Amino acid sequence: GVKKPFTEVIKANIGDCHAMGQIPITFIRQVLALVSYPKLLNEPQFPEDAKERAKTILAGCRGSSVGSYTDSPGIEIIRKHAAQYIERRDGGIPCDWQNIVLSAGASDAIKNVLKLLICDVDGKKPGVMVPIPQYPLYSASLAEFNMHQIGYFLDESRDWGLDVSELQRAIDEAKKVSHPRALVVINPGNPTGQVLSRNNIEEIIKFAHKEKLFLLADEVYQDNVYAEGSKFYSFKKVLTEMGKPYSDMELASFMSCSKGYMGECGLRGGYAEVINMCPKVKAMYLKAISAMLCPTVLGQATLDIVVNPPRKGEPSYEQFIKEKSDVLQSLKLRAKMVADTFNSIDGFSCNPVQGAMYAFPQVKLPPKVIEAAKKENKAADVFYAFELLENTGICIVPGTGFGQQP
């Protein structure tokens, strides 16, 4: 092929942790090895807490094999462990395990909930509010389901803050052409890296209640919070603590094994917690997911290890905590390094990366670049991304792929 001025392509376009060299968490892989090949349960090199986790998972599988189908919402004991994890995370707020639906990653869970909203009302498409910039899963899914995307802009000048007045502007405009049904919030943000304050979450919940919107809380980066003063609050915790009428609102929250400290993208494990859903609608929801038989069982096993990790006093605890802390500390250092580096380059600016795994910098391109992009009939950032790839081997995603404020 054509000789290029680089020897490898650096893929900075996707959050695929292990592909970029992140080392898998030992305990996760030990348990997965044990459930995949149970004869290893007799081997002394595996710690007893890993064996205990594996035996529990296998006991929940038909025929004691991860090669069997499971219940469509997932293995019961893993759903119960997920509920216990949520209770610990939220300071003791109860979680009913029957509200937990396991999935092949969060993406699968999100699409299954969005499908429930497919229904034209008075000749208008259903509308779903999504943040701009946004994770393209939402725009792609809404297009697939013939639903109307209602974009609301995050405020770059306020560290990608979410202003309720912008939510109001977006929904008022959308009501002319659609019937708004739901509000998606990504916290911590993808691709913008912001972490919502509790006060901001309360404002969003009040807005959703006023507009009778189903809340979808994409919380897959809940372990990834780096900035001083930033803290993750789940929408379920805040909504519940606000009391009625807010605690009665319909809410679906999503978690994944692909992000956090785990980075197990290819194993496809995740869950949705769906609360306050009409029983008749929930019955249809469960019936719909049964068409896909069940989520991947190794993905379910991975999720079980995430929500039921080694406890203090168990043999694997110290190593697990060290590996988890090392990954999160490394991500924190890189988040600051990336933002600081962008801000040191003339023509670049970047907000602090408070959480998640991405920086979303602004690049002021020279007029000649913009003119060259026009000649090739490309958006300026798309032109820049291709030129960067061709000349350096660095692969990035153009901002227009996520949507931007005009």
C-alpha positions as CSV (number, residue, x, y, z in Angstrom):
1,G,0.0,0.0,0.0
2,V,0.8,3.7,0.1
3,K,3.6,4.6,2.5
4,K,2.3,6.8,5.4
5,P,4.3,8.9,7.8
6,F,3.3,6.6,10.7
7,T,3.6,2.9,11.6
8,E,0.4,2.4,13.5
9,V,-3.1,3.8,13.8
10,I,-3.8,5.2,17.3
11,K,-7.6,4.7,17.9
12,A,-8.8,7.5,20.0
13,N,-12.3,7.2,18.6
14,I,-13.9,4.7,21.0
15,G,-14.0,3.8,24.6
16,D,-12.6,0.3,24.1
17,C,-10.3,0.0,27.1
18,H,-8.7,-3.4,26.7
19,A,-8.0,-2.7,23.0
20,M,-5.9,0.3,24.2
21,G,-3.9,-1.9,26.6
22,Q,-5.9,-1.8,29.9
23,I,-5.1,-5.0,31.9
24,P,-8.2,-7.0,32.8
25,I,-9.1,-7.3,36.5
26,T,-7.7,-10.6,37.8
27,F,-10.8,-11.6,39.9
28,I,-13.2,-11.0,37.0
29,R,-11.2,-13.3,34.7
30,Q,-10.7,-15.9,37.4
31,V,-14.4,-16.3,37.9
32,L,-15.1,-16.3,34.2
33,A,-12.5,-19.1,33.7
34,L,-14.1,-21.1,36.5
35,V,-17.7,-20.8,35.1
36,S,-16.5,-21.5,31.6
37,Y,-14.5,-24.6,32.6
38,P,-15.8,-25.9,35.9
39,K,-13.1,-28.6,36.2
40,L,-10.8,-25.7,37.3
41,L,-12.8,-25.5,40.5
42,N,-10.5,-28.4,41.7
43,E,-7.3,-26.4,41.0
44,P,-5.6,-24.9,44.0
45,Q,-4.3,-21.8,42.2
46,F,-7.8,-20.2,42.2
47,P,-8.8,-18.4,45.4
48,E,-11.7,-19.6,47.4
49,D,-13.8,-16.5,47.0
50,A,-13.5,-16.8,43.2
51,K,-14.6,-20.4,43.4
52,E,-17.5,-19.4,45.7
53,R,-18.7,-16.8,43.1
54,A,-18.4,-19.3,40.3
55,K,-20.3,-22.0,42.1
56,T,-23.1,-19.5,42.9
57,I,-23.4,-18.5,39.2
58,L,-23.3,-22.1,38.0
59,A,-26.0,-23.0,40.5
60,G,-28.2,-20.4,38.9
61,C,-27.7,-21.9,35.4
62,R,-29.8,-24.7,34.0
63,G,-27.7,-27.8,33.9
64,S,-25.0,-25.9,35.9
65,S,-23.6,-24.6,32.5
66,V,-23.2,-21.1,31.2
67,G,-23.9,-22.6,27.8
68,S,-27.6,-22.9,28.7
69,Y,-30.4,-20.4,28.1
70,T,-31.4,-18.4,31.2
71,D,-34.6,-16.5,32.0
72,S,-35.1,-13.6,29.6
73,P,-34.5,-11.0,32.3
74,G,-31.4,-12.8,33.4
75,I,-30.3,-15.3,36.1
76,E,-32.3,-14.7,39.3
77,I,-29.3,-14.7,41.8
78,I,-27.4,-12.2,39.6
79,R,-30.5,-9.9,39.5
80,K,-30.6,-10.1,43.3
81,H,-26.9,-9.3,43.6
82,A,-27.5,-6.3,41.3
83,A,-30.3,-5.1,43.6
84,Q,-28.1,-5.4,46.6
85,Y,-25.3,-3.4,44.8
86,I,-27.8,-0.6,44.0
87,E,-29.0,-0.6,47.7
88,R,-25.4,-0.2,48.9
89,R,-24.6,2.5,46.3
90,D,-27.7,4.5,47.2
91,G,-27.2,4.4,50.9
92,G,-29.8,1.7,51.7
93,I,-32.7,2.9,49.5
94,P,-34.6,-0.4,48.7
95,C,-34.3,-2.0,45.4
96,D,-36.6,-4.8,44.2
97,W,-34.6,-7.4,42.3
98,Q,-37.7,-8.0,40.0
99,N,-37.1,-4.4,38.7
100,I,-33.7,-5.5,37.4
101,V,-33.4,-6.7,33.8
102,L,-30.0,-8.0,32.7
103,S,-28.9,-7.2,29.2
104,A,-26.1,-7.6,26.6
105,G,-24.5,-4.3,27.6
106,A,-26.3,-1.1,28.4
107,S,-27.0,-0.4,24.7
108,D,-29.3,-3.4,24.4
109,A,-31.1,-2.3,27.6
110,I,-31.6,1.2,26.4
111,K,-33.0,0.2,23.0
112,N,-35.4,-2.2,24.7
113,V,-36.9,0.6,26.8
114,L,-37.0,3.1,23.9
115,K,-39.1,0.5,21.9
116,L,-41.8,0.9,24.5
117,L,-42.4,4.5,23.4
118,I,-43.1,3.7,19.8
119,C,-46.6,5.1,19.4
120,D,-47.8,8.0,17.3
121,V,-50.2,10.3,19.2
122,D,-52.6,12.6,17.3
123,G,-50.6,12.0,14.1
124,K,-47.3,13.0,15.7
125,K,-44.3,10.9,16.2
126,P,-43.1,10.1,19.8
127,G,-40.2,12.4,20.8
128,V,-37.3,11.7,23.0
129,M,-35.1,14.4,24.5
130,V,-31.4,13.7,24.2
131,P,-28.4,15.8,25.1
132,I,-26.3,17.5,22.4
133,P,-23.4,16.5,22.1
134,Q,-24.8,13.0,22.6
135,Y,-23.8,9.4,22.4
136,P,-24.8,8.4,18.8
137,L,-26.6,5.2,20.1
138,Y,-29.6,7.5,20.8
139,S,-29.8,9.3,17.4
140,A,-29.3,6.0,15.6
141,S,-31.9,4.1,17.6
142,L,-34.4,6.9,17.3
143,A,-33.9,6.9,13.6
144,E,-34.3,3.1,13.5
145,F,-37.6,3.4,15.5
146,N,-38.9,6.3,13.4
147,M,-39.0,8.5,16.5
148,H,-38.3,12.2,16.7
149,Q,-35.1,13.3,18.3
150,I,-35.4,16.4,20.5
151,G,-32.0,17.7,21.0
152,Y,-31.2,19.9,24.0
153,F,-27.8,21.7,24.0
154,L,-25.3,21.3,26.9
155,D,-23.6,24.6,27.7
156,E,-19.9,24.4,26.9
157,S,-19.2,27.7,28.6
158,R,-20.4,26.2,31.9
159,D,-18.4,23.0,31.7
160,W,-21.1,21.4,29.6
161,G,-23.8,22.2,32.2
162,L,-27.4,21.3,31.7
163,D,-29.7,24.3,31.9
164,V,-33.4,23.7,32.6
165,S,-34.4,26.7,30.5
166,E,-32.7,24.9,27.5
167,L,-34.8,21.8,28.2
168,Q,-37.9,24.0,28.1
169,R,-36.9,25.7,24.9
170,A,-36.2,22.3,23.3
171,I,-39.5,20.7,24.3
172,D,-41.6,23.7,23.4
173,E,-40.1,23.7,19.9
174,A,-40.5,19.9,19.6
175,K,-44.2,19.9,20.6
176,K,-45.0,21.5,17.2
177,V,-43.9,18.4,15.4
178,S,-43.9,15.5,17.9
179,H,-45.3,14.2,21.1
180,P,-42.5,14.3,23.7
181,R,-42.4,11.0,25.7
182,A,-39.0,10.7,27.4
183,L,-35.9,12.5,28.6
184,V,-32.5,11.0,28.3
185,V,-29.7,12.2,30.7
186,I,-26.2,10.8,30.5
187,N,-24.4,11.2,33.8
188,P,-21.4,11.3,33.9
189,G,-21.5,12.7,30.3
190,N,-20.6,11.0,27.1
191,P,-18.8,12.5,25.2
192,T,-18.5,15.7,27.2
193,G,-17.3,14.3,30.6
194,Q,-19.4,16.5,32.9
195,V,-20.8,15.2,36.3
196,L,-24.2,16.6,37.3
197,S,-24.6,18.1,40.7
198,R,-27.4,16.9,43.0
199,N,-29.2,20.3,42.7
200,N,-29.1,20.0,38.9
201,I,-30.5,16.5,39.0
202,E,-33.4,17.7,41.2
203,E,-34.1,20.5,38.6
204,I,-34.2,17.9,35.8
205,I,-36.5,15.6,37.7
206,K,-38.9,18.5,38.4
207,F,-38.9,19.4,34.8
208,A,-39.5,15.8,33.7
209,H,-42.4,15.6,36.2
210,K,-44.0,18.8,34.9
211,E,-43.8,17.6,31.3
212,K,-44.9,14.0,32.2
213,L,-41.7,12.5,30.7
214,F,-40.3,9.0,31.2
215,L,-36.7,9.4,32.6
216,L,-33.9,7.4,31.1
217,A,-30.7,7.8,33.2
218,D,-27.6,6.5,31.4
219,E,-25.2,6.0,34.3
220,V,-22.7,3.6,32.8
221,Y,-19.8,5.8,33.9
222,Q,-20.8,6.0,37.5
223,D,-17.4,4.7,38.7
224,N,-15.6,7.3,36.5
225,V,-15.6,10.5,38.5
226,Y,-12.3,12.4,38.7
227,A,-12.7,16.2,39.4
228,E,-12.3,17.6,42.8
229,G,-15.7,18.4,44.2
230,S,-17.6,16.2,41.7
231,K,-19.7,13.3,43.0
232,F,-22.0,10.8,41.3
233,Y,-25.6,10.8,42.4
234,S,-28.0,8.3,40.9
235,F,-31.2,9.6,39.6
236,K,-33.0,6.9,41.5
237,K,-31.5,8.0,44.8
238,V,-32.3,11.7,44.2
239,L,-35.8,11.0,42.9
240,T,-36.6,8.8,45.9
241,E,-35.2,11.2,48.5
242,M,-37.3,14.1,46.9
243,G,-40.4,12.2,48.0
244,K,-43.8,12.3,46.4
245,P,-44.8,13.1,43.7
246,Y,-41.3,12.7,42.2
247,S,-40.6,9.3,43.9
248,D,-43.6,7.9,41.8
249,M,-42.1,8.8,38.5
250,E,-41.2,6.3,35.8
251,L,-37.4,5.8,35.6
252,A,-35.1,3.5,33.8
253,S,-31.4,3.5,34.9
254,F,-28.6,1.8,33.0
255,M,-25.3,0.3,34.0
256,S,-22.7,-1.6,32.0
257,C,-19.5,-3.8,32.4
258,S,-17.9,-2.0,29.5
259,K,-16.8,1.1,31.3
260,G,-15.9,2.0,34.9
261,Y,-12.7,0.2,36.0
262,M,-13.7,-3.1,34.2
263,G,-13.6,-2.1,30.6
264,E,-15.0,-5.5,29.6
265,C,-16.6,-4.2,26.4
266,G,-16.6,-7.4,24.4
267,L,-18.3,-9.5,27.1
268,R,-21.5,-7.5,26.8
269,G,-22.9,-7.3,30.3
270,G,-25.3,-4.7,31.7
271,Y,-28.6,-4.1,33.4
272,A,-31.6,-1.8,33.5
273,E,-33.4,-0.9,36.7
274,V,-37.0,0.1,35.8
275,I,-39.1,1.5,38.5
276,N,-42.7,2.7,38.8
277,M,-43.7,1.3,35.4
278,C,-47.3,0.5,34.8
279,P,-47.8,-3.2,35.4
280,K,-49.4,-3.8,32.0
281,V,-46.6,-2.0,30.3
282,K,-44.0,-3.9,32.3
283,A,-45.6,-7.1,31.2
284,M,-45.3,-6.1,27.6
285,Y,-41.7,-5.0,28.2
286,L,-40.8,-8.4,29.6
287,K,-42.6,-10.2,26.8
288,A,-40.7,-8.2,24.2
289,I,-37.3,-9.0,25.6
290,S,-38.2,-12.7,25.7
291,A,-38.1,-12.6,21.9
292,M,-34.3,-12.4,22.2
293,L,-34.3,-15.4,24.5
294,C,-31.6,-14.2,27.0
295,P,-28.6,-12.0,27.3
296,T,-25.2,-13.6,26.9
297,V,-24.6,-15.7,30.0
298,L,-20.8,-14.8,30.3
299,G,-21.9,-11.2,30.2
300,Q,-24.3,-11.9,33.0
301,A,-21.5,-13.6,34.9
302,T,-19.3,-10.6,34.4
303,L,-22.0,-8.3,35.8
304,D,-22.3,-10.5,38.8
305,I,-18.7,-10.1,39.6
306,V,-19.0,-6.3,39.3
307,V,-22.0,-6.1,41.6
308,N,-20.7,-8.8,44.0
309,P,-17.0,-8.1,44.2
310,P,-14.5,-9.4,46.8
311,R,-15.4,-8.2,50.3
312,K,-12.9,-7.1,53.0
313,G,-11.4,-10.2,54.6
314,E,-11.8,-12.4,51.5
315,P,-8.6,-13.7,49.9
316,S,-8.9,-11.6,46.6
317,Y,-9.9,-8.3,48.3
318,E,-6.5,-6.6,48.5
319,Q,-5.5,-7.4,45.0
320,F,-8.9,-6.5,43.6
321,I,-9.0,-3.1,45.3
322,K,-5.4,-2.3,44.2
323,E,-6.2,-3.2,40.6
324,K,-9.5,-1.2,40.6
325,S,-7.8,1.8,42.2
326,D,-4.9,1.7,39.8
327,V,-7.2,1.8,36.8
328,L,-9.3,4.6,38.1
329,Q,-6.3,6.6,39.2
330,S,-4.7,6.1,35.8
331,L,-7.9,7.4,34.1
332,K,-8.0,10.4,36.4
333,L,-4.4,11.3,35.6
334,R,-5.0,10.9,31.9
335,A,-8.2,13.0,32.1
336,K,-6.3,15.9,33.5
337,M,-3.3,15.4,31.2
338,V,-5.5,15.4,28.1
339,A,-7.4,18.5,29.0
340,D,-4.2,20.4,30.1
341,T,-2.5,19.4,26.9
342,F,-5.3,20.6,24.7
343,N,-5.4,23.9,26.6
344,S,-1.7,24.4,26.0
345,I,-2.1,24.2,22.2
346,D,-2.9,27.4,20.3
347,G,-6.4,27.3,18.9
348,F,-7.5,24.5,21.2
349,S,-9.7,24.7,24.3
350,C,-11.1,22.0,26.5
351,N,-13.3,21.9,29.6
352,P,-12.0,19.9,32.6
353,V,-12.9,16.2,32.2
354,Q,-14.9,15.7,35.4
355,G,-15.8,12.1,34.7
356,A,-16.5,9.3,32.1
357,M,-13.7,8.6,29.6
358,Y,-13.7,11.4,27.0
359,A,-12.6,14.9,26.3
360,F,-14.6,17.1,23.9
361,P,-12.2,19.9,22.9
362,Q,-13.0,22.9,20.7
363,V,-10.6,23.5,17.8
364,K,-10.6,26.9,16.0
365,L,-9.6,26.0,12.5
366,P,-7.9,28.6,10.2
367,P,-10.0,30.0,7.3
368,K,-8.0,28.1,4.7
369,V,-8.9,24.8,6.3
370,I,-12.5,25.7,6.3
371,E,-12.3,26.7,2.7
372,A,-10.5,23.4,1.8
373,A,-13.2,21.4,3.6
374,K,-15.9,23.2,1.5
375,K,-14.1,22.3,-1.7
376,E,-14.3,18.6,-0.7
377,N,-17.9,19.0,0.4
378,K,-17.1,18.0,4.0
379,A,-17.8,19.6,7.4
380,A,-14.7,21.3,8.6
381,D,-14.3,19.0,11.6
382,V,-14.7,15.9,9.4
383,F,-12.0,17.3,7.0
384,Y,-9.7,17.9,10.0
385,A,-10.3,14.4,11.4
386,F,-9.4,12.8,8.0
387,E,-6.3,14.9,7.6
388,L,-5.2,14.1,11.1
389,L,-5.6,10.4,10.4
390,E,-3.8,10.6,7.0
391,N,-0.9,12.6,8.4
392,T,-0.4,11.2,11.9
393,G,-2.3,7.9,12.2
394,I,-4.4,9.4,15.0
395,C,-8.1,8.4,14.6
396,I,-10.6,10.7,16.3
397,V,-14.4,11.3,15.9
398,P,-15.5,14.6,14.4
399,G,-17.7,16.6,16.7
400,T,-20.6,16.7,14.2
401,G,-20.9,12.9,14.8
402,F,-22.3,13.8,18.3
403,G,-24.1,16.9,17.3
404,Q,-23.1,20.5,18.1
405,Q,-24.7,23.8,18.8
406,P,-25.0,25.8,15.5
